[in-house]
Amino acid sequence: MSLVRFENVNKSFGGEPLFSDVNLRVEEGERIALIGRNGTGKTSLFRLITGESEADSGTIERMRRRRIVYLSQIPEVDPASTVFDVAMEGFQDLIQEEKELHRLEQRLHHDEPGLLELYGERQHAFSLAGGYEFRTRARQILFGLGFLPEDFEKPFSALSGGWRARLMLSLALLREADLLLLDEPENHLDMTAREWLETHLAGRSEAMILITHDRRMVNVLAHRILEIEGGAVTAFTGNYDRWLKEKNLRREQQQKAFARQESYIQKEQAWIDRFRAKNTKAKQAQAKMKRLEKLERVDAPPPELATAVFHLEKAERSGDMVLDARSLTMAYGNRSLYQDLSFSLYRGERLGIIGPNGSGKTTLLRQIGGKHTGLGGDVWIGHNVSIAFYDQHQEAMASDMDVLSLMQQSKPEWSQQECRSYLGRFLFTGEDVFKPASILSGGERSRLALAQMIASEANLLLLDEPTNHLDIASREALENGLANYTGTLVVVSHDRTLIDRLATRLLVVQDGKVESFAGNFSEWRQRQLEKSSAAETKTDKNEDARKKKNLNEREQKKAQERKQRRDQRALQKIEEEIAVYECTIESFHQRFAALDPADFEEAQKLQKEYDDLKATVERLYEEWAAMAEE
């Protein structure tokens, strides 16, 4: 049976239809990407799957006893709880059972019939449930999402919004599930964490549905695409690239079939109109008319949804050298972000700045653009260079002004009609232009800020995470516009597809250093993998040579520590066995006392059992003493 099945499901929101006659199945182990424009209902579909929302009509079936984990449904936590305490929230049953096992261990020293068997059964069940691995799993996932060991004891209240989102993602990944629903899990993750998440999700066995605007993540993970468009949910087999090709092919084939049928209908109708009045042709005309009436019509392809047009006008030519940075330095307290960084940027270059969250990328971009002084260094701006800065947070956008007023503020020489016409390119039409900035969605604010930047006609664009809050269609439209831009670009982004498409050179900021690389993200990543592989090969060869001569001191220490842990566990196991045997020996005193003195055979048998147990205990004590002495 399918985990979830939709049959002719309809759902409306605010009186407007959201889904119409949706049919879909989610099978065990499937990996599905749910894509569509912002506002088409992706999150609403998740809520229908979980039962948080009910359909207006149609049938939704869910497998009995199925476990659905939905990222946004993770409960609120105590602000005083530490990061690791929060990660343990999903393991309360195991933690409680662990305490019960410890209590049973204490009682093993007493003679309780059946206790040893009960302990063994519960210990086996505890092991099968992951009782000896759950803390290690939690640490691995927290590490993968960027938490450091020193972060584990931080209170939840001390985390920023981005780190809280990462912690909530870790809770979803740690829960046992048959179906995992992830709504934009890449939010707040840098490139390293995104790659870790892709690898982690690829190795999981449960079914998952993923909402993401990260095209590379869809390509890596998805086996099937569900696209929401115009209230319909359409399924495609394959990843994002295959979906795009197949969708375009389907649209092209449907358009051709529609055009052929329209041409045929027009020719038939023209013949009918010409000859229907002639007695010799009237019967034939009637037959043609009946065939046209019965003809199953091919629908025209649905019109493409409107997409923002990020067309950048040809930039005014600047001098050959656009800027020259010398000895740029920045630190916070004792933590250095970068120091003595020098580089030059030439006309038409496309520079990508990448690195982990908090490494200093945005600070560097702001220092380049003169919006941050840093702790040292100079930036020389070339001849006829005009700069436009895109701020991912839109901090300079006045929240009390409406869209049209903000646009007029950026281009005071334009008339109101010119501003409205221009804003239409960015999907602000009709009454939308009178929306105050305070109520705009993240995507709308991004589109407005990009519209203002493009209108500046600057020939040097400094972009800080320009694809944040944009859906896939808008990201591709922006990429196309920037790819055709004739000016100079500097882009900070975690969007690997964007950096691949645009960047010809990278500055990689991490660990207080800045590395320059000629190429895009994929080329840099391949170089990193090659370096890592070469380093591992070299290490392996050196390790083999060292092993032939002697174990490395560190490996010896680790081996010794592992042996000590094993010996300690073995000692503990022997101690537990001795305790059990001694309890059993104690019971023999009562059995001897209750024995009939005349029953020599039973007494001899009981004495042999007793002697065997004593011999076993003595042997265990000898093993224990030898191991303890070692």
GIWORA-V503276 format. One record per run of one state. SS is the DSSP state (H for helix, E for strand, L for the rest). FROM is the first residue (numbers start at 1). LEN is the number of residues. Records with the same first field share a line. If there is no record, write none. Layout:
SS: FROM-LEN / FROM-LEN
This chain:
L: 1-3 / 14-2 / 27-4 / 37-5 / 51-6 / 63-5 / 74-8 / 108-7 / 129-5 / 145-4 / 152-3 / 159-2 / 175-4 / 184-7 / 203-4 / 212-3 / 222-2 / 230-2 / 238-2 / 276-6 / 295-26 / 333-2 / 347-3 / 355-6 / 369-7 / 382-5 / 391-11 / 411-5 / 425-5 / 435-1 / 440-2 / 456-4 / 465-7 / 484-4 / 493-3 / 503-2 / 511-2 / 518-3 / 550-3 / 594-6 / 630-1
E: 4-10 / 16-11 / 31-6 / 57-6 / 68-3 / 82-1 / 155-1 / 179-5 / 207-5 / 224-6 / 232-6 / 321-12 / 335-12 / 350-5 / 376-6 / 387-4 / 402-1 / 436-1 / 460-5 / 488-5 / 505-6 / 513-5
H: 42-9 / 71-3 / 83-25 / 115-14 / 134-11 / 149-3 / 156-3 / 161-14 / 191-12 / 215-7 / 240-36 / 282-13 / 361-8 / 403-8 / 416-9 / 430-5 / 437-3 / 442-14 / 472-12 / 496-7 / 521-29 / 553-41 / 600-30
